[in-house]
Amino acid sequence: MPQEQVQIKELTPLALLYHADNRQIVGRTRLQKLSFLVQKDLEEEGVDTLKFIAYDYGPFSKPLIQAVEKLQEMGLLEREEKRSFSGSKKYIYNLTKKGKKSYEHNMENGPHAEVLNKLDIVSSNVIKNHNNKSLNGLIEFVYDEYPDTAENSVY
């Protein structure tokens, strides 16, 4: 990792992007829900995870937003802003070459290889099973599996 230290749980966005088609995830809400699913699986493995609260569209993590900003400042991921057809902001997250190289280096040589391996496997499975769903389908899946996350929902 570059000079600034990143906690294992903060690597979730990199792991998801590493396994996503074109190393890209479209939408802040999608990134939140995919990250939530990764964290739920990791909790079962006894791994320290990002914390989520029930919010407007289900589980939301301010620490995830902070991790994305940190990874962006480090040059490991990029966040692009575009306008949707309705005129609202749409965020596109991309893994940079530096981010890909850093992720692979930590997988092979990192001091926490066992935990990183769990993160890698879980992230790969979450992308494979959920990233191709519509956003509504993803939100509904999360609500069905974790009904307590829908308590403050506007959806």
Backbone bond lengths (Angstrom), bond angles and torsions (degrees), N, CA, C in turn:
res aa  C-N    CA-C-N  psi(-1)  N-CA   C-N-CA  omega(-1)  CA-C   N-CA-C  phi
1 M - - - 1.444 - - 1.529 108.62 -
2 P 1.286 118.02 151.09 1.451 120.03 175.09 1.522 110.84 -59.96
3 Q 1.330 117.37 -179.57 1.459 122.64 -172.93 1.521 113.72 -51.00
4 E 1.334 118.30 -45.56 1.450 120.56 -178.07 1.526 109.64 -70.92
5 Q 1.322 115.86 134.76 1.461 121.03 -178.15 1.525 110.54 -78.94
6 V 1.316 116.20 135.63 1.453 122.24 176.73 1.521 107.40 -118.23
7 Q 1.335 115.95 132.70 1.462 119.96 177.99 1.525 109.25 -75.38
8 I 1.315 115.56 153.98 1.465 121.46 -179.74 1.528 110.78 -52.95
9 K 1.337 116.43 -47.27 1.460 119.13 -176.52 1.524 112.35 -63.33
10 E 1.327 117.46 -24.01 1.456 121.01 178.75 1.532 112.43 -77.24
11 L 1.321 117.02 -8.70 1.463 120.69 -179.71 1.525 113.11 -84.47
12 T 1.323 117.37 -3.21 1.464 120.51 -178.82 1.530 112.54 -53.23
13 P 1.342 120.12 -47.30 1.475 118.19 178.93 1.529 112.92 -59.76
14 L 1.330 117.56 -38.41 1.471 120.17 178.37 1.523 110.59 -64.78
15 A 1.322 116.66 -43.28 1.465 120.37 -179.23 1.522 110.87 -63.46
16 L 1.324 116.96 -42.31 1.472 119.91 178.25 1.527 111.03 -64.50
17 L 1.320 116.10 -45.87 1.467 119.90 179.97 1.523 111.54 -64.29
18 Y 1.308 116.74 -35.64 1.464 121.08 -179.99 1.529 110.46 -59.40
19 H 1.315 116.88 -36.38 1.462 121.24 -176.28 1.531 113.77 -96.04
20 A 1.316 117.89 -11.13 1.467 121.23 -178.00 1.530 111.03 -74.12
21 D 1.338 115.35 153.00 1.466 120.46 174.46 1.521 109.12 -56.24
22 N 1.322 116.44 134.80 1.470 122.90 -179.46 1.526 113.00 56.12
23 R 1.347 116.73 18.10 1.469 122.58 -179.74 1.536 110.38 53.50
24 Q 1.344 114.51 44.65 1.457 120.91 -173.58 1.530 110.73 -142.69
25 I 1.336 115.52 140.95 1.459 122.14 172.38 1.519 106.83 -127.39
26 V 1.330 115.75 129.79 1.458 121.15 -177.40 1.524 108.98 -101.52
27 G 1.321 115.68 117.42 1.457 121.51 173.81 1.511 114.87 107.08
28 R 1.332 114.01 132.02 1.466 121.03 178.96 1.527 110.76 -66.79
29 T 1.336 116.69 -40.00 1.464 119.87 179.93 1.523 110.30 -65.66
30 R 1.329 117.45 -41.12 1.463 121.07 177.74 1.526 110.09 -61.51
31 L 1.324 117.42 -45.48 1.470 120.42 179.40 1.530 110.25 -60.19
32 Q 1.327 116.93 -41.15 1.472 120.65 178.44 1.531 110.97 -61.42
33 K 1.326 117.21 -47.44 1.471 120.26 -176.25 1.528 111.66 -68.35
34 L 1.333 117.21 -42.02 1.467 120.04 178.20 1.533 110.16 -63.26
35 S 1.325 116.01 -42.26 1.468 120.37 179.03 1.523 110.79 -63.77
36 F 1.325 116.18 -39.84 1.460 120.70 177.65 1.532 110.66 -59.54
37 L 1.329 116.30 -45.81 1.471 119.73 -179.97 1.529 111.56 -62.35
38 V 1.329 116.80 -39.26 1.467 120.48 176.21 1.526 109.73 -61.98
39 Q 1.326 115.90 -46.91 1.461 119.76 -176.86 1.528 111.54 -63.36
40 K 1.342 117.92 -38.38 1.466 120.60 178.93 1.526 110.24 -62.59
41 D 1.327 117.58 -42.06 1.465 120.46 178.05 1.526 111.19 -66.33
42 L 1.319 117.06 -38.93 1.462 120.26 -179.56 1.524 111.94 -69.93
43 E 1.322 116.88 -33.86 1.468 120.20 176.57 1.527 110.38 -57.05
44 E 1.341 115.47 -40.53 1.464 120.31 179.51 1.523 111.56 -64.13
45 E 1.333 116.44 -24.18 1.471 121.64 178.77 1.530 111.43 -89.54
46 G 1.337 117.37 -0.07 1.452 121.14 179.63 1.523 114.33 80.49
47 V 1.329 116.83 21.23 1.461 121.85 -178.90 1.534 109.26 -91.85
48 D 1.339 116.92 138.52 1.461 122.35 175.51 1.529 108.28 -64.85
49 T 1.329 116.69 126.94 1.455 120.12 -172.49 1.527 112.55 -124.94
50 L 1.321 114.70 167.59 1.464 121.32 172.59 1.522 108.99 -66.09
51 K 1.302 116.82 148.40 1.465 120.34 179.90 1.525 109.62 -96.85
52 F 1.333 115.56 139.86 1.455 123.43 179.94 1.527 109.45 -122.29
53 I 1.340 115.56 149.38 1.460 121.51 173.88 1.524 108.42 -122.74
54 A 1.327 116.49 156.97 1.462 120.87 174.55 1.520 107.27 -71.88
55 Y 1.342 116.42 129.73 1.462 120.52 -175.17 1.522 109.23 -141.92
56 D 1.321 117.61 -162.62 1.467 123.11 -172.80 1.531 114.40 -53.51
57 Y 1.306 117.71 -43.54 1.463 121.54 -179.84 1.518 110.54 -120.38
58 G 1.313 115.67 41.09 1.448 120.56 179.19 1.509 112.24 92.83
59 P 1.328 116.57 -150.61 1.466 120.44 -173.24 1.525 111.97 -62.10
60 F 1.336 114.39 133.83 1.458 122.06 -179.90 1.524 108.24 -136.87
61 S 1.332 115.88 140.62 1.464 120.97 -179.82 1.522 110.51 -129.77
62 K 1.328 115.24 112.71 1.471 119.16 173.61 1.534 110.08 -64.83
63 P 1.354 118.85 -39.01 1.470 118.67 176.24 1.534 112.75 -59.61
64 L 1.330 117.92 -29.81 1.463 120.21 175.88 1.524 110.41 -66.08
65 I 1.337 116.87 -44.24 1.467 120.79 177.79 1.533 109.46 -59.56
66 Q 1.330 116.43 -43.26 1.466 120.80 179.05 1.526 111.12 -64.58
67 A 1.332 117.41 -38.78 1.468 120.86 178.09 1.525 110.24 -64.67
68 V 1.339 117.28 -42.06 1.464 121.05 178.35 1.527 110.11 -61.31
69 E 1.327 116.76 -44.06 1.467 120.41 178.84 1.527 110.84 -62.13
70 K 1.316 116.86 -42.50 1.465 122.16 178.80 1.535 110.89 -62.32
71 L 1.340 116.30 -46.61 1.465 120.73 179.65 1.528 111.17 -65.36
72 Q 1.318 115.44 -34.03 1.467 120.41 176.68 1.533 110.22 -66.79
73 E 1.318 117.57 -45.44 1.472 121.93 177.94 1.526 111.31 -60.68
74 M 1.317 116.39 -31.97 1.460 121.47 -179.77 1.532 112.10 -81.64
75 G 1.340 116.29 -6.44 1.458 120.54 178.59 1.523 113.91 81.00
76 L 1.345 117.06 18.23 1.458 120.97 -176.97 1.534 112.50 -92.20
77 L 1.318 115.68 -22.23 1.461 119.84 173.33 1.516 108.80 -145.01
78 E 1.327 114.62 159.60 1.462 121.31 177.16 1.512 108.62 -121.24
79 R 1.329 115.30 145.12 1.462 120.83 174.40 1.519 107.58 -119.80
80 E 1.314 114.83 121.91 1.454 122.05 -179.27 1.529 107.98 -106.43
81 E 1.320 116.72 138.71 1.461 120.81 177.02 1.512 109.18 -107.14
82 K 1.323 116.23 130.05 1.459 121.64 175.61 1.517 108.13 -133.21
83 R 1.308 115.14 165.53 1.465 120.64 175.84 1.525 109.17 -98.93
84 S 1.309 115.62 135.78 1.467 120.00 176.44 1.527 108.24 -82.30
85 F 1.333 116.11 176.33 1.458 120.68 178.51 1.522 111.57 -59.06
86 S 1.323 116.49 -33.05 1.470 120.77 -179.09 1.527 112.16 -79.98
87 G 1.337 116.66 -6.96 1.463 120.86 179.82 1.514 114.46 94.81
88 S 1.323 117.28 -5.69 1.464 119.50 178.75 1.530 110.33 -79.25
89 K 1.327 115.75 161.47 1.463 121.02 178.86 1.522 110.28 -72.26
90 K 1.310 114.62 141.24 1.463 121.01 174.44 1.529 106.20 -128.27
91 Y 1.309 116.35 129.10 1.454 121.19 -179.39 1.523 110.09 -101.47
92 I 1.324 115.02 136.27 1.460 121.29 177.00 1.519 106.80 -120.74
93 Y 1.318 115.51 123.68 1.463 121.89 -178.44 1.519 109.16 -104.23
94 N 1.329 116.01 130.90 1.459 122.20 -179.34 1.520 110.15 -127.93
95 L 1.314 116.01 139.98 1.455 121.68 172.81 1.522 107.68 -80.77
96 T 1.316 117.25 128.42 1.463 120.85 178.23 1.530 109.58 -81.73
97 K 1.324 116.43 167.35 1.471 120.37 175.36 1.521 109.87 -60.13
98 K 1.325 115.47 -40.30 1.465 120.54 178.49 1.534 110.09 -63.69
99 G 1.327 116.80 -39.43 1.458 121.27 178.74 1.517 111.85 -65.74
100 K 1.331 116.42 -41.85 1.464 121.37 178.43 1.528 110.04 -63.03
101 K 1.315 115.89 -46.38 1.465 121.02 -179.42 1.534 110.70 -63.20
102 S 1.326 116.15 -43.73 1.462 121.02 179.86 1.524 111.08 -63.84
103 Y 1.329 116.09 -42.78 1.467 120.48 179.89 1.528 110.28 -62.42
104 E 1.322 116.52 -47.92 1.469 120.64 -179.92 1.528 111.06 -63.22
105 H 1.332 116.72 -40.75 1.471 120.75 179.04 1.535 110.33 -60.69
106 N 1.337 116.31 -45.27 1.463 119.58 -179.46 1.519 112.12 -68.26
107 M 1.327 117.24 -32.20 1.464 120.02 177.21 1.531 110.46 -65.13
108 E 1.312 116.14 -37.77 1.463 120.69 -177.08 1.520 113.17 -86.87
109 N 1.327 116.84 -37.29 1.465 120.43 -169.94 1.521 115.24 -122.68
110 G 1.322 117.47 -0.91 1.460 120.22 -175.06 1.513 112.81 -68.20
111 P 1.326 116.09 154.62 1.463 120.49 -179.33 1.531 113.02 -71.71
112 H 1.320 117.19 -13.83 1.466 120.99 -177.64 1.525 110.63 -118.49
113 A 1.313 115.76 46.60 1.472 121.55 -173.26 1.524 112.96 -56.85
114 E 1.320 118.21 -37.99 1.465 120.72 -177.78 1.532 110.98 -64.06
115 V 1.325 116.48 -46.86 1.468 120.66 179.39 1.528 109.93 -67.76
116 L 1.329 117.29 -41.82 1.463 120.68 178.35 1.521 111.24 -62.33
117 N 1.319 116.85 -36.35 1.458 120.28 177.38 1.531 110.26 -63.74
118 K 1.331 117.40 -42.18 1.472 121.03 176.41 1.526 110.02 -61.08
119 L 1.343 116.38 -46.58 1.465 121.02 178.75 1.524 110.56 -58.55
120 D 1.309 116.64 -42.84 1.463 121.82 -178.89 1.531 111.43 -63.18
121 I 1.313 116.83 -46.70 1.472 121.13 -178.79 1.525 110.75 -65.57
122 V 1.322 116.33 -46.60 1.466 120.60 -179.35 1.529 110.36 -63.52
123 S 1.321 117.69 -43.82 1.468 121.44 -179.67 1.522 111.10 -62.91
124 S 1.319 116.45 -42.24 1.455 121.01 177.89 1.533 110.74 -59.84
125 N 1.324 116.71 -45.00 1.460 121.30 179.84 1.526 111.98 -65.95
126 V 1.324 117.25 -40.94 1.468 120.70 179.25 1.528 109.91 -63.75
127 I 1.318 117.47 -44.46 1.468 120.18 178.01 1.524 110.27 -61.53
128 K 1.316 116.40 -47.65 1.467 121.23 -177.42 1.529 111.51 -61.52
129 N 1.322 117.04 -39.63 1.462 121.10 -173.89 1.531 114.78 -90.50
130 H 1.338 117.59 -19.53 1.465 118.07 -170.62 1.530 116.41 -131.77
131 N 1.309 119.31 -20.12 1.469 119.09 -174.14 1.528 112.55 -71.62
132 N 1.319 117.16 -20.71 1.463 119.10 -179.73 1.532 112.08 -87.42
133 K 1.322 117.84 -1.94 1.459 121.38 177.38 1.531 109.03 -75.52
134 S 1.323 115.53 152.50 1.461 118.98 170.98 1.527 107.35 -62.66
135 L 1.317 117.52 160.72 1.461 119.47 178.59 1.525 110.20 -60.77
136 N 1.335 117.24 -42.00 1.466 120.08 177.60 1.527 110.95 -61.03
137 G 1.331 116.37 -42.16 1.460 120.50 178.28 1.519 112.16 -62.90
138 L 1.322 116.56 -38.80 1.467 121.35 178.83 1.526 110.51 -66.62
139 I 1.325 116.44 -46.29 1.470 120.59 179.28 1.534 109.57 -61.38
140 E 1.327 117.14 -45.49 1.468 120.42 -179.99 1.525 111.49 -62.84
141 F 1.332 117.28 -37.99 1.462 120.34 176.77 1.534 110.23 -61.19
142 V 1.322 116.30 -46.71 1.464 120.56 -179.75 1.526 109.84 -62.29
143 Y 1.326 117.96 -43.64 1.470 121.00 179.59 1.527 111.43 -63.98
144 D 1.334 117.00 -39.17 1.461 120.43 179.23 1.523 111.54 -66.12
145 E 1.334 115.97 -43.18 1.467 120.61 -177.60 1.529 112.77 -77.97
146 Y 1.329 117.10 -31.74 1.471 122.61 -175.63 1.524 108.69 -133.68
147 P 1.330 118.14 72.42 1.469 121.75 -173.41 1.531 114.11 -58.18
148 D 1.324 117.47 -28.76 1.459 119.82 179.54 1.529 112.42 -64.05
149 T 1.324 117.97 -20.02 1.472 120.62 -179.61 1.529 111.54 -77.87
150 A 1.331 117.63 -9.88 1.462 121.52 -178.32 1.530 112.65 -94.01
151 E 1.328 117.41 -1.11 1.466 119.81 -171.16 1.525 114.25 -60.95
152 N 1.323 120.10 -30.09 1.471 122.09 179.82 1.532 111.97 -108.46
153 S 1.296 116.69 16.14 1.456 121.64 -171.70 1.522 113.76 -70.74
154 V 1.325 114.85 142.87 1.465 121.71 171.59 1.525 108.99 -101.01
155 Y 1.328 116.87 -2.69 1.464 122.60 -178.18 1.497 111.38 -77.74
